[in-house]
Amino acid sequence: MAELSPTAGESNYSQDIQVDEKLVPKKGLSLCSTRYGIALIIHVCNFIAAAQNTVINITMVAMVNTTDHQFQFNGSTEWLPRGPNNAPDSLPAEAPTYDWSPQIQGIIFASAAYGMTLTMALSGYLAGRVGTKRVVGVSLFASSLLVIFSPLAAELGLISLIATRMVQGLVQGSIFGGQNALWERWGPPHERSRLCTIALSGMLLGTFTIVLVGGLISQTLGWPFAFYIFGGIGCVYCPFWFILIYDDPVSHPWINVTEKEYIISSLAQQIHNGLLSALPFIIAWVIGILGGYLADFLLTKNVRLVTVRKIATFLGNFPSSALLVALPYLPPSYITTMTLLTISCGLSPLCQSGIYINALDLAPRYSSFLMGTTRGLANIAALLAPTVSGFLLNQDSEFGWQNVFLLLFAINLSGLIFYLICGDAVVQDWAKGRKLTRL
């Protein structure tokens, strides 16, 4: 037998150590790590995308010109100096206004939602094929350009604005849906909750910011500048996205070697099912459109508006929640699981014809502000869901998903019961225009 040299023995020992380290991954750097930097970059991207998506909800108050409605910042314009036509002198004279009814405003608001739902499904698959960096980066740049040109589209006509909004919805759906593929390669399983929370919280901050400053910009500079500013921010940010974002740790040129090995080893056993993950969103897109036709059909049959709103909300809320609760108690089956998840996700958009647009019924004059505010509050769910789910799964690995679904059902059911009891569809007194009398 050949005698091993000391050098050879040390080499074999080091190889054994390397194998053991792969079995038990070393934890990389934490908050100062590259993966948390990636989460922060996506946070800013979501901030910009959410602000661009919500800007028209706030500026609509200034864009619409009616006989009893003038733009109001913080609900009143009595403190502003009045001109000969009883209009506030401080409103920008160069900003055009349009005579759009609440129904037309509802169409404008919803025009972006249909395309967004469709591309959220397809973009996830596309990002897995060509890379999140390209899909989200190109989509963010396209969305920014469309936001900048939105005032021009409105000036060209209603059809032009609706078409612009629909295309914007398509590209923004790619922003929100395409970024999920990034965490398949960057997010260690036990850290995905906090990483996704950091990234998704940008949506909440973006909506909060546009609600806070959108009215101020519209009042001082004119509503077109709200589009110009937030569209311009997106255009300026896009080069940083393409420079700093990489689709996986292997291709990142500046990542620490220890962190790279930690992420790769943590994801070694990960299973990819991107097409199946996209299926519920396609079903949701179809059912959401059909739900709108169903609601209008019921109205033609003289069904009360408030009843239609409550029926749509119930059908979109209760069955989808109940299916999730039943899932842990059924015999384990791949087909059954995917079927129930797809149906549950697909039924949810029925609420679009219910509580989602109820603000147009209650307060047409303030519906844009109300919808923007409620959408911002709703984004809290996207912020909390990954964190709470990760906590419950960490506390009880066997019944963790059962607890997640039960909590979801309890929240949805309590909100549904409250809406069914207290919901209304009549214009509220505080939202009606005041009649002016002259002596």
N, C-alpha and C positions, 0 to 999 in steps of 0.2 A: 504494500500500500504506500502510496505517495504521502510523504509527510507534509502537513499543512504549515505554511509559514505564519508567523504572527500577524502579518498584514492581511492574509486571507482570512484568518479567524476573526479579526476585527470587522472585515467586510461582511462576512456572513452574519455576525451579530447585529451589525447595523441594519442589514436587510430585514432581520427578524423584528427589530424595533420598529422599522417603517411599516411593516405589515400590521403590527399591533396598533400603531397609531391610526391606521386607516380604519381598523375595526371600531375604534373609539375616537371619533373626530375631535380634533382640538378646536376649541372655540376661538374664533378670531376676535379682532378688535370689536368693540361694541359701538357706542354712539359716534365715534370718530372713524368708523370703518367706511369702506367704499359703498357697501350695500345701503347704509343709512344715508349716504350722500345721494345715491340713486333715488331713494324714497323722497328726499327733500326736493330733488329736481322735478320729480313727478308731481309733488305737492304744488309747486309753482305752476306747472303745466295745467293741473286741474283747477287751480285758482283762476288762471286766465280763461280757460274754457268755460267754467261756470259763470264767470262774469259776462263773457260774450253771449252765453246762452240766455242770461236773465236780463240783459240790458234793455231789451225792447219792452219787457214787462214794466219797467220803471219809467222809461221815456214815453210810453204810450199815453200817459196822462198829459204830457206836453204836446204830443203829436196830434191829438184829437181836438177838433174845433167844433163845439156845439153851442147852441144858443144859451144853454143854462150851465155850461161847464167850461171853466177856464182853468188852466194849470194851477194847481195849488201845491205849494211846498209846506209840508207839515200840516196840511188840512185847511189852510186859510190864506187868503190874499188880502184881507181887509187892511193890513198894516202897510201895504204897498201904495205908493202915490198913484192916483188915477188920472187918466187922460180924458179927453173930450168924449170918447166912446165908452167910458166907464171901464176901461181895461187897464191893468197894471202897466205903468210906464216902464218898469224895470225888466219886463220880459223881452228877450232878444227879438228885435223886429225882423231879423233876417231868417229866422227859423220858420219854415213853412208849417202849416197845420192842415189837417185833412178831416173831412166829414165822414167818419167811419162809425157805423152803428155798433152796439155791443156784440151783435152777431158777427159782424165783419171782424171785430177785434178778436173774437174767439177763434175764428178761422186762422187769423194771422198767428195767434199764439200756438195753435195746434199744428200748424203746417210743418214745423220743425220736428215734432214728436214722432211722426210716422216714419220718416226716413231714419231718425236716430235709432229707433227700435230695430229696424232692419239691419243696419250696418253694425250695430253692437254685436250681432250674431256673426256676421260674415267677417268682420275685422279681426275677431279673435282667431279664426282659422287662418286668415291672411297673414296676421302677425306671426303666427307660428311657422309660416312658410317663408316669408321674405324678411321677417324681423320687425320687432316693435319699433326700433329706431326709425325706420323708414315710414311705416304706416302712421304712427302717431305724429312724427315730425312733419310729414307732408300734410296730414289732415289739419294740424294746428295752424300751419301757414295758410292753407286754403281757407280755413274758418276765419282767420284774422283778416284776410283780404275781403271776404264776403261781408264781414261786419263793417269794414271801412266803406264799402260800396253800398251798404244798406240805405243810407239817406238818398243816394242817387236813384236806387231802385224804387224807393217810395215816391220820388218825384216823377219817375217815368210812368207810374201807375200801380194800381193795386195788384194786378196779375204779376207784374214784375217783382214786387216785394214778396208776394207769396212764393213765387218760384225761387227767389233768392233764399228765403227762409227754409224751403224744402231741401235745397242743395246744402245749406248750412247744417241742417239736421243730419244729412247723410255723412258729412265729414266729421261732425262732432260726435256722432255715434262711433266712428272709428277711433276717436281720441279716448273715449271712456271704455270702449270694449277692447281695443287693441292693446292697452297697457297691461291687461291681466296676464298676457303671455310672458311678460317680462319676469314676473315673479315665479314662473315655472323654472327659471334658470338662476334667479338671483335670491330667492327667498328660502332659507332653510325652513323645514316644516314647522318647527316650534317657535320660529320668529315671524312667521308670515302675518300673524294677527297685528303685531305692532308695526311692521313695515307697511302693510296695507292701510292701517289706520293713519299713519303719517301721510301717506300719499293721498288717500281719499279725503282727508280733512281739508285739503285745499279747495275742494268744491264748496264746502260750508263757508270758508273764509271768503271765497270769491263772491258768493251770493250775498253775504253780509256786507261786503265792501260796496258792491254796486247798489244795493238798497240804501246804504248810508250816503254815498256821494253822488249817485245817479241823478237825484232830484236837484242837488246843488249845482251840478254841472249844467243841467238843463236850464236852470233858472239864470245862471250867470253868463254862460257862454252860448247857450242854445242846445237843444236836444241832439243835433247831429254830432256835436263834439263828444258826447258820451260814446258814440260809436267809433269816432276817429281815435279817441284816446285809448280805449281798451283794444281796439283792433291794432293800433300802432304798437302797443305793448307786446301783443302776440308776435308781430313781425320782428320786433327787436329781439325777442326771447328765442325765436326759432334757431338762429345760428348757435347759441349756447347749447340748445338741446342736441343738435347734431354733433357738436364737439365733445360733450360730456357724457352722453348716453351710449352705452354699448349693450348689445343683446345678451351677452353672457360674460361670466368672469374670465373665461379663457381668452377672449378677444380684447379684454380691457388692458391697456398698456401700463397703467399706473397702480394697479391693485397689488396689495401686499401678498406675497406668496403664501403665507400662512392662512390668510383669509380665503384665498382662491382654493386651496386644498380643502379647507373646512367646508366651503359651500358645495364644492363638487362632490365630496364624499357624503355630505348630508342628503344630496339629491340623487344618489346612485340608484336607489330603489324606486324612484318616482315613476308613476304610470301616466301616460299621456292619453287622453280621450277628448281632444279639442272639438271634433265634429259633433260628438254627443252633447258636449257642453253648450254648443251653439244652437242645438235644436230647439230648446224651450223658447229662445228669443224669437225664432222664426214663427213659431206657433203663436206667441204673444202678439207679434206684429199683425198677423192675420185676424186674430180674435179681437184685437183692439179696434180695427177698422170696422169689422162686422158689428161690434157693440155700438158704434155710433149710428149705424143704419137702424139697428134694433131700437135704440132710444127714439129716433125720429119717427119710426113706424108706430110706436106706442103713442106718441103725441098726436099723430094723425087719427088715432082711434079714440081721441078725447080722454086719454088717461091723464090725470093731473100731473103737472110738471114735477112737483115734489115727490110724487109716487114713482115716477120714472127715475128720478135721481136716486131714490132709496133702493129701488129694485136693482139698478145697475151696480150700486155700491155693494149690496148684499151678494150678488152673483160674483163679483170680482173679489170679495173679501172672504166670506165664510167658507165656500167649498175649497178654495186653495189652501186655507189654513187647516181645515179639517183633514185634508189629504196628507199633509205633512205630519200631523199628529198620529194618524193611523199607520204611517210608514214603519216605525220601529216595532209595531206589534204584529206585522204581517210576516209570514215565512220568508226567509231570505231568498231573494230571487233578483238577478240582474235586470231582467226584463220588467218585472213589476216595479222595481225601484225607479228605473228610468222613465217608465210610463207615468207613474204618479208625480214625479218631479216635473216632467214636461207639462202635464195637465195643470198642475198647481201654478207653475209659472205662466202658463198660457192664459189662464182665467183672470189673472190679476189685472190686465189692462182694461177689463170691463169697467173698472172704477173710473176710467177716463171720461166716460159718459155720465158719471155720477158725481161723487164728491170732488173730483179733480177740477171740474168747471163750475161748481156750485157758486163760486164767488161772482160769476157773471150774472147769476139770478138774483143774488142778495144785494149786490152793490155794483151795478154796471159802471158807475163813475169811478169807483176806486178798485175795480177788479184787477187792473194791472199791478197795482201796489200790493194788494192782498195776495195775488197768486205768486208774486215774487217773494214776498215774506214767508208764506206758507211753504213754498218750495225750499227756501233756505232752512226752515225749521225741519222739514222732512229729511234734509240731508244729514241731520244729526243721526238718523238711523244708520246711514252708510258709515258714519264715523264710529258708532258704538257697537254695531253688530259684530265686526271681526274681533274686537277686544272682549266683549262679553262671551262670544262663542268660544274663543280660545281659553278663557278662564274656566268655563263650565267643562270643556273637554279635558282640561288639565286636572280638574278636581276629581272627575269620575270618567275614566277612559271607557268603561263598559256602557254606562247609561248617559254619556255626555250628550250625544245627539238627541236622545229622547228628551232630555231637559231643555235643550235649545229649542226644539219644536214645541214643547209645552209652553215655554215662555213666549214664543212667537204667537202661539194661538191665543194665549191670555191677553196679550197686548192688542192683537187685532180684534178679538171679540169685544173687549171693553170699549174700544173706539167705535166699533160698529154699533153696539147697543146704544151708546151715547148719541150717535148720529141718527139712528132710527127713531129715537125718542125726541130729540131736540132739533133735528134737521128741518130746514124750511127752504122754500124757493120763491119767496115773495120779496120784492124790493123793500129794504128796510127804510124806516122813516129818516134815519140819520144819513142815508145815502141818496135821498131825493134832493133835487135842486130846489133852492129857495126861490120863491116868487118875489120879484121886485115890484114894489108899488110906488107910484109917484103922486105927490100931492099937487 
